[in-house]
Structure formats: structure tokens, C-alpha cells
Amino acid sequence: MNSCCSSIPTRPGWAGLALGMVLLGACTDSTPVLDSGAGACHSVATPIAAIQGSGYQSPLLGSLQTVHGTVTFIDPGSGFYLEDEMSAPIPGSSSALFVSDRVLAGAVETGQLVELNGRVSELGKHKDTLTALVDVTGLEICGGDAALPLTPVRLPMNSKAREALEGMRVSLEQALTVTDVYNLARGELTLTSSGVLRVPTEAVNPGSKARDLERSNQNHSLTALLPVSGAAFPVGASTRSASGVLGHNSRGQQLFLDSTLAMEFDRPGLLPQAGENTIRVVNSNLLNFFNGDGTGGGFPTERGAATADEFLAQTARTRAAMEQIQPDLLAVQELENDGFGSRSAAQSLLDLLNNTGHDDWAFISAGGEGIGGDVITVGLFYRQQVLQAIGPARLLDGSEFRGLSRQPLAQLFRDSRTGQTFLVAVNHLKSKGRCPDSGENSDREDGQGCWNPARVAAVVAQIPWLEGLARDAGTGKILVLGDMNAWRNEDPIRQFADSGFIDLVELRSGLPQHSFLYWGQTGTLDYAFATPALVNDVKAAMIWNVNANWPAGMELPLPWLRASDHDPVIVDLEFNQTATSD
């Protein structure tokens, strides 16, 4: 052993010795200086590139090996990354690996040149595993304060190219855009070289084109982890460079960033005010609006807030958003399905709305203890000075809405100013989660996910029902709102179009649009459809991107940001012809 090296056995009883080990500062003048990658460790070692190999798993799996290299990143309580600059590189093979030892993670420092022995292993259960050394028997610290290795790379990179860089310290000197901030509160984000990514079936048709776009999105993006938590920023923020170790977070590769990133982004804009004679209609997924027992207790709830304080914070964000939007008619999803009594979630939302600038709000009651058998439901709320509810609420029952999509709720309204009537329906179609293993509703791997036939069936069932209700009411004006749980080019959305309904946001605001962020890809789940008879009365239709683009659990610059995980859809109606019927 070099007289200037410290040997640290990896036994629990030796953990405390890590604090008192002899480092380079105590070495004699004969210690080699590390300034060109020439190391001070002299034992015969296997090049790390030979251990990594050119495939997805090590060709030396299970063998005992001696390696040396520079410590580039320490994952506290887990291990550290080691990169070998002393051996000749092997094309297509990484020169770094992970040392899985939580004790040694606290005993080394970045920039140290070390030598150690261990057994080659692959950590993880999926194809993208992490080559590592486990059962480490000893460690020699042979030098310190080495310049950290750095390999320039560029996105896009396919999985083969990433495998050849596994564990290495890399730099990306290119324009990068943030495409995911869902876990930013934990320091995690996703960077991309091609702008904010779109869900494949939001941009192209299901099938081969969607699969190709999914692969392209993967190649253009890279998950990254900030060294410390910092200020919040939205999807679409940009930076000019990033560097760090291309490590692993147990699910896949992740860039452990060297430092926080200098982010550039626009401050969220204010929503345009509605016109004087305009009826502002809003669709909003509330993200599980559950009020406990309605008296301040009953927490945690089944799907919503865990504590009363969490519910108060949710209420404050929702109220702030509604104060900005100033709706006259509000359609909602993910409302607790506990009826319409004084302690219901519907009543709590009504009280909230009556504190947003107008106190004339009412809800459409479907009677009974709730709507359907799900724990969440849809709802309709309206301002009585602006609209009159005509006749009873209508619900559509059937096999399509039992344990699948929620029952749609429909109500006929009359504009108090002009006397024009129109029918409004609110939907929440079956989600893509909890996929069956087989059958028609299983995932066909065409980009539409599972339960696609169930969503289509819900649309097919309600179209003639709505047309019949409108016909009986003497109007051709129908407005369908909701969280359809389908991206723009998927079958349920096509079914609306094939039935003659028009996507109002696409018509009035153009594409691309998005109302949701899914695994770092944006797309539209929330819609407003209208019959041609209503289109001329639509003065504006938009999605207000104040929720999906922003992270949860962080202090945000404005109080109405991230009131939900879905963005609200806003439609401004203006009826010009006074009439008593349509």
C-alpha cells in the first residue's frame, strides 16, 4: 500500500473511522500530483469500461474486481460514483460506475482518487439497470483535489448512447427547456432539447406515429436533480447549459446536477376580463375537493386533503383562482360525492364562490345523496343574477356510467338578459389508470392507454341523449364541458367531432393547447364542445395555463397558481338577439 493511502474496511464497526481517516493533506512531498489523469493508485485494476461493457449489463456480472478512479458524486446514505480516467477508454462503454455502500458514502469526498474491491452487480429490475460494485471489502484513498472529469454531450440521445455514459460526469452546452416540474419540490425536473414536449396523441394520430413520437420525446429529454431546493419555476423555463453526473434514481437515468440552474421564464399573465354582456363559462377539475365532515373534522379524506389545514389551503387557492376568472357558470369535476346538504363539499364550494365578488351563487342539485356510485362526481354552479335554471337537472344512467365514466349532468339555462336558452352538460370520462390485463379495455399500445372503448361508449351514449333534451327544450344550442381523459387526437374526442360538435378552444384560440402535464409531456384533457347553433354566440374560448405548468408544494409567485393539476377551460358567451325561445 502507498504510505500515503488510508484503508477503510467496510464493516459497520469501522464507520466512525471515516471521520478520522488520513487524507492527502497529511501526505509527504513524494505524493504524486494529479493534474493530467495519471493516478497515484498502483494496484492492478480492471478498467471500469471493461466492467461496463458495450451492452445494457456488465459482461463481468457477479465477478470480484479491483477498480480505481475519481469520486465525482456522492449520494448520501447510498454510495458514490467513480469515474476512471487512468485507463484507455473503450468505444461504446462507460468509464464510470456506482459504488453501493452507504458507509463509504460518508467517508469519501468528491475529487479524491480511490482504489477499491467489490463484486459487480446490476441495480434495478428493469432494462435500464445501474452497473455497480457491491460487497466492497476495502478502500484506499490515493490522492485528492483532482479535477473532475467532464465529457461534453448533446441531446437528443437514444438509450444506447446514454448507456455508454452511465455514471459519467457530463455537460450539455445547448439551449434546454424545462418540460416537467411535477416533482420540483423534491428538486426533480426534466430538461429537453426540443422545447416543451407534447403527449404523442395530442400531436399525432394513435398508432405507429404516436409510438415514434414517444421514442423521440424520450431521446430529447433528460430527468435532472438539483443539488438543493430553490425557487419555483414553470414548465417552459429555459437554461443555456447543465452539467452533472449521469446517475440513476432507481427508475432510470437521472442527471445529478452540479449546481442550481440559471432559469429564464415569463411571469404568468392575467386573464382577460369578460365583456359587459358576456356570460363567462368555466370548466375546472378541482383536484379532489373533499371537505371532510363539513365541520372542520373528518380528515384525512378518501381522495382529498389529509388535514383541515390542507383543505383550507386548497380552498384559498381555489378561491383566488375564481376571483381572477370571475365565472358566471362553473362546471366542475372531482367534487366529493356526498350530496347537496349543508355539510356537503358542494355547499363548501358554494360558500367559496359567494366570497369571490358576487353572492348570488347556486348549485344544480340532482337530489339524493349524490350522483352515481363513485367517491367523486361532477357539478354545476351558476350566478342567479345572470342565468336561470330551467326545469330539473338531468342525469344519464347506463352501463357506460357504472364503475366507468361518471354520470353526465345536464341542465337547461336561460340568459337573464336576452332570454336565450342553452343546454349545458358536464362530463368526467373514465381515466387511463388501473388498466385491465386483457379484454377490449386493455392498453392496445397505440398511445391511447387503457379504457379507451369505455370512454368512447360514454360519448356515444350521451350524444343522442343531449340532442333529445335540447330538442324537447326547443333549442339547438348545446355546450358540453368536462375532463374527457383523452388527448386531442384520440377516439373519444374524434367521436365528438364526428357527431357534429366543435372544439371551441381550437376554434377560437388555435393549436397547440394543453390543460395537463403528463410525465413531462403536455396535452389537453379538458374541453368545451358546442353544437354549430351555439358557435356564433362564442366570443372567446381559451385554456388558462395557471395550474399544470407549475409545481405543487412550493411557494409560488401568485396565489391562484396551482389551484389544481388541470388548467381551467374558459368560454365567453354573448347572446345578441333577445328571444323567448330558440
N, C-alpha and C positions, 0 to 999 in steps of 0.2 A: 504494500500500500504506500502511496505517496505520503511522505511525512507531513504534508500539509492538508491531508484529507481527513474527514470525520466519518466514522462508520456508525450508522444508526440502525440497530436491529429493529425490525417491525414487530415487536411484541408489546402488548398493552402496558406492561410494566416499565417500558422504556419511553413512553410517550412524553414524560416530563423532561427527559434529556434533550428534547428538541430545543428547549429554550436556552440550554447552556452549551450547545454544540460549538465547536471551533470553526469559524468561517475564515474567508480569505484574508480579512484584515489582520489576523494573527499569524499569517504565514511569513516565511523567511523571504529574503530578496531573490532566492532561486526559483520562486514560484513563476511558472510561465505566464506571460501576459496574453490574454485572449483578445486579439484585435483583428483577426482575419479568419476566424472559424477554426483555427488549429487548437485542439483541446489539450487539457492537462491530464486527462484520464488515459491510462496506458494499458489497461487490461484488454485482452482480445474481446471484441464486441461484435455482435451481429448488426449490420446496418439496419436501421429501422425500416427503410424502404424494402428490404428483403423480407422483413416480417409482414409488412403491409401487403406486398404483392400487388398485382395489377387487377385483381378481382375484388368482389364485394366482401370477401372474407379472407383472413390470413391463410397462406399456404402452410404456415408453421403452427397452426392452431393446436393448442394443448402442449406444446413443447416448452422446455425451460430455456430461457435466453438471457444473455447479458447485453445490455444496451447502454449507450451514453448519448447525451445531448443537453440542450439548453432548456431550462424551465421557462416556458412562455406564458403560462396562465395557470392560476391556482383556483380550483373550485372548492371552497372551504367545506370541510366535512365530507368530501367525496374523493378528491385526488388532484392531480395536476397534469398538464400537457407538457410533453417533452419533444423537442424537435432536434433532429440530428443534422448538423452541418459539417461534421467531420468526415462523413463517408460520401463517396461518389453517389449522386442521385441516380435513380433508376427510372427511365421514362414510364409514365403512367402509374407510378407508385408514390404514395405519400411518404414524406420523410419525418412524420410525427406520429405519436400515439399517446394514449391516455394511460396514466399510472393510477390504478384504482386502489387507493389506500388513504383512508381518512386521517390516520395518524401522521403520515408523511406529508399530507396536505398542509399541516400546521408546522412542519419542520423545514420546509424549503422556502426559497424566495425566488421571484422572477429574476432572470439574468444569471442564475447560478448554473454552472456546468456540473452535471452529476453523472454518476455511473451506478447502475443497479441491476439486480437479477430478478426475474419473475417468470410466471407462466403465461403464455399467450392465450388470450380469451377474446370472445366477441360479446359485447354487452348489448342487450336488447333482444326483442323477439321477432322483429320484422326484418325485411330485406336490408334496410338501412341500419345495420348494427355498427357499433363502435369498437374498433380494434384496441385492445388494452392489455396491460400487464397486471396480473393479479398474483396473490400469494407472494408478494415481494419479500425477499429474505434479507436484504441489506441495501444500504445506500451509501455511496461515497460522494462527498462534495469536493470537487476537484478545482473549482475556480468560481469566481463571481464577477458581477458587474459587466457581464458580456453584453454586447449589442444584440438586441433581439432580432432574430431572422425575420425577413419580410418579403413575401412573394406577391408581385402585382398580378391581379386577376381582373376580369370583367364579366359582368352579367350580359347576356344570358349564359348559363352553364347547365349542361344536362347532368344527369345523375352520375354518369361515368366520370366526367370532369371533376365533379365535386368529391367523388370517392378518392380520386388521385390527390386531393388537397386535404383530406380528412386530418384534423388535428393541427394543421399548419397555420402559422400566422400570415394573414393575407391583407392586402389593401385594395380597395376599389376606388380608383380615381376617376369617377364618372358621375354624371347627374343621376341622382337617386330620388325616388318619390316614396313617401310612406303610403302603403296600401292597407295596413292593418294596425289598429291601436286598441283592439278589444282588451288585451291584457297589459296595456301600457302602465297601469297602476302597479304592476309587478315588474316593470322595466322592459317588457317584451313588445316588439314591434316587427313589422315586415317591410322590407325595402324592395323596390322594384326598379328596373332599368327602362320600363316602358310605360310609365305613368300609372295612375290608379287602375288596377285590374278589374275586369268585368266578369261576372259569372258567365260561363260559356253559353248557356241557353238564354241569357239576356241579350247576347250579341249575335248568335248564330242559331241555326236550327238544331234540334236534338239529333243525335246520331254521330256519325264519323266526324263531322265538323266540330261538334261540341267536344269530342274526345281529343281532337287535335289541339283545340284552343286550351283545354285543360292542361295538356302537356306543355304548351307554350307558356302558359301562366306560371307553371312550376319552374320552368327554366329561367324565367325572367325575374323571379322573386327569391328572397332570402330572409329567413327569420333572424332577428338580431336581439341581443340582450344588452341593455345599458348597464354600466358598472354601478350606477347609483340612480335612484329615482329622482325625477326632476319635474319641471313644469309640464303641463298637459299641452298637447298639440293635436291637430285633427288629421284624418286621412287627407291626402293631397299635399301635406307639408313636404318640403324638399330640402335636400342637403347636397353638397358637392363632393363629398368623399366619406369613406368609412374604413376603419381598419380594426383587426382583432384576430382572435384565434377561431378557426372554423371547427368548433367543437360539436357537442351533441347534448340534447336535453331529454334524452330517453325516448322521445318520439321521432326525432330526426335531427339533421344537422342544424346548427344554430351558430351564428357569429357572435362570439363573446367580445363585445366592443371594447377597445382600449379606453375610450373616453366618451363623454356625452357628445351629442351631435349638434352642430350649429344648424338650427332649423329655420326655414323661411316659410311663412304661411299668412294667408289673409284672415283678418278678423271677420267673424260671421256678420253678414249684413242683416239689416232689419227687413221685416216683411212689409211689402207694400200694403197700404191701407185699402180697405174695400171702399167702393164708391158710395155715394149718399143713398142711392136707391138699390143697392146691391144686397142680396142675401148671400152671406158667406157660409158655405157648407164645408165641413171638415170631417175627414176620416182619420181616426187615431187609434192605433194599437197601444193600449195603456201599460203594457208590460206587467200584467198580473196585479191589478188594482184590487187588493184584498184588505178590508178594514177590520179584521179580527172579529170581535163580537159586537162591534159598533159602539162600544162604550169605553174604549181605551184598553181593553184586555183582549184575550183570545189569540195572543201571539206566542210562538210563530204560526203563521198561516200555512195552508197546504201548498200554495204556489207563490205567494207574495212575500210581504215584509216579514222578517224574522222577529222584529221588535216593534213596539209602539213608536219609538224614535225613528226607526227606518221608515215606517208608514208616514210619519209627519214630514220627513224629508222628501219622500216621494210625492206627497200632497203638495208641498211647497213648489217643487219643480213643475208639477203638472199645472198648478195654478198660475205660475209665472208664464208658462208657455201659452195658456189660454188667454191671459191678459194681453199678450202680444198679438195673438191671432185674432181675437175678438170674433168668435164664430156666432152665427145665428142658429145653426143646426149642426149638431155633433153626433157622428156615428162612431161607436167605439167597439173594440174587441178586447179580450182578456179582462173583462169585468167579472168580479166574483159573482157566481151564480147562486145568490142567496135571496132572491126575490126582490120585493119593492117596498118592504116595510121601513119603519123609522130607523132601524138599526142596520139596514142593508148597505152594501157597497154602492148601490145605485143612489141611495139617499146621500151618502157621503160625497159622491161625485157631484150630485145636485147642489149640495151646500157649497162645495168648492166653486162651482160655476157661478153661483149667486154672489160670490165675492170677487168677481173679475171685472166689475164695472157695470153690470146690469143685474137686477134682482128679480127678473121675470122668467126664470128658467123652470121648465117642467120636463119630466121624462115620460116616455111612452111605456105604459105598464102593460105587460102581457098577462097579468093576473097570476094567481097561483104562487107557488114557492120559487119559481124560476123558469128558465127556458131550457128544455131538454135535460139530459142527464149528465152533462159534463160539469166539471167544477168551475169552468169559465164560460162566459156567454157574451153575446153581442148586446148592444143597447143603442137607443136613440134619445137624444136630449135636444130641446128646442126652446127658443125665446118666444113667449106667448104674445109679445107686442109685435112680432114680425110675422109669425106663422100661426095658423090654426090647424090643429089636428082634426081631420075629418073622418068620422067613423072609428071603428075599433082597430086595434093592431092586428096584424095577420102573421101567422106562423105557418111554415111549411113543414109538415112531418113526412116521414117515409124512411125506407131502409137506408137511403143515402145519408141520412142525418142521425143515425143511431150508432153511436160509437165511432163515427167517422167525422164528416164535416158537421159544424154546429148548425142548428136550425136557423135559416134566414128569417129576419124580422122585417116586415114591410108596413109602411104607414102612408096614407094619403095626406098631403098637406095643401093648405091654401095660403097663397101670398096675401097678407092683410092689405097691402097697398093696391094691388091690381085685381085681386080675385082669381088669379090664375091658379090652377091646381096641378100638382105633380106627385108622382108616386116615388117613394124612396125605399130602398131595400138595403140592409146591411148584412154582410156575409163574413164568415171566418171558415175557410175551407180547411180540409184535413192537412196536417203538416207532413213533412217528409221524414219524421222521426219514427223510431221503433218499427223498423222495417220487418215484414214477414220474410221468412226464408224462401218461400215458394208461393206459387199462385200468381194471378194476374196483377196483384198489387205489389209484388216484389220489385226490387230495383232491377230494371232492364239494362242498366249501364249505358243509357243513351243520353245522360245528362239531366233527366227529369226526376231522378230519385224514385223512391217508393211511393205508393198510394196515388200514383198519377190517375189510374182509371177511376178511383173513388172521387177525386176532385172533379174530373170531367163529368161523372154521373151527377154530382151535385149541381153543376151548371146546367146540364141538360134538363134536369128535373125542374129547376126553378124558372127557366125562361118562359115556358107556356103559362106557368102559374102567374108570373108577374104580368105578362101580356093580358091574361084574363082579368086580373084585378084592375088594371088600368082601363081596359075596355068597359068593364062594369061601371067604373067611375067616370066615364066619358072623357078620358084624356089619353093622349099618346105619349105624354111626357113621363119617362121613367129614368131615374137615376139610381144606379147600382154602385154601392160602395163596399170596400172591405179589404181585409187581408186574405188574399187568394192563395198564399203559399205556393205560388207558381211564378217562375220567371217569364219575361215578356214573350219569348218565342215558344213557350210550352203549350201543350194541348188545351188546358182549361182556358187560357187567355185567347187562344185561337177560336175556341168554341163560342166565346162571347162575340168575337168579330164575325164569325160565320153566321151568327144569329142576328146580325144587324146592329149590334151595339158598338159604339165608338169610344175609344180610349181618349178621354178628354185631355189628359196631360200631354200625350203625344200630339194631339191636335193643336193645342194652344201654346205649348212650351217647346215642342220638338224633342228630339232624342240626341244624345243618350240621357237617361234619367236613372235615378236609383232611390230606393227608400230603405235599403237594408244592406248590412255588411255581413258577408258570409265567408269565413276563413280567408280574409284578405281580398275578397272579390265583391264588388258592388253590383247590385241588381234591384229590380223592382218586384216587391211582393204586394204592395198596396196600391189600389186602383180606384178610379172613378170612371164608370161606363155610363153612357147615355144613349137613348134612342134618338134617331135623326130629328124627331119632333122637338126635342129639348135643346139640340145643339146650338141653334141660333140665339138662345137665351143665355148661353155660357159666355161670359165676358173674359174670364181668365180661369186657368187651371194650372196648378203647379205642385211640385213636391218641395217642401221647405226642409232643406238638409241641415237640421239643427240637432239631430239625435244620433243617427247611425255613424256619422263621421267622427264622433267624439268618444273618448274613453269613459268608462264607468269608474266610480270610486275615486275620483280625483277632483281637486278644486279647479273649477272651470271659470273662464273669464266673464260669463254671463249666466244669470240664474235660471234661464229657461233652456239651457243646453242639456242634452242627455236626460230629458224627462222620460224617455223610453228608449228601446233599441230600434224602433221603427220611426221613420220620419212621417209627419202628417201630410196628407194629401188635401189640398185646398181648392175648392171650386167656387167661383163667384158667379151667381146667377142674377140676371136683371131682366125682369118681365116688363115689357114696354106697353103692351096692349091690355087695357082694362077689360076684363071679361068675367062673367059668372060661370062659364064652363069652357071646356076646350073642344 
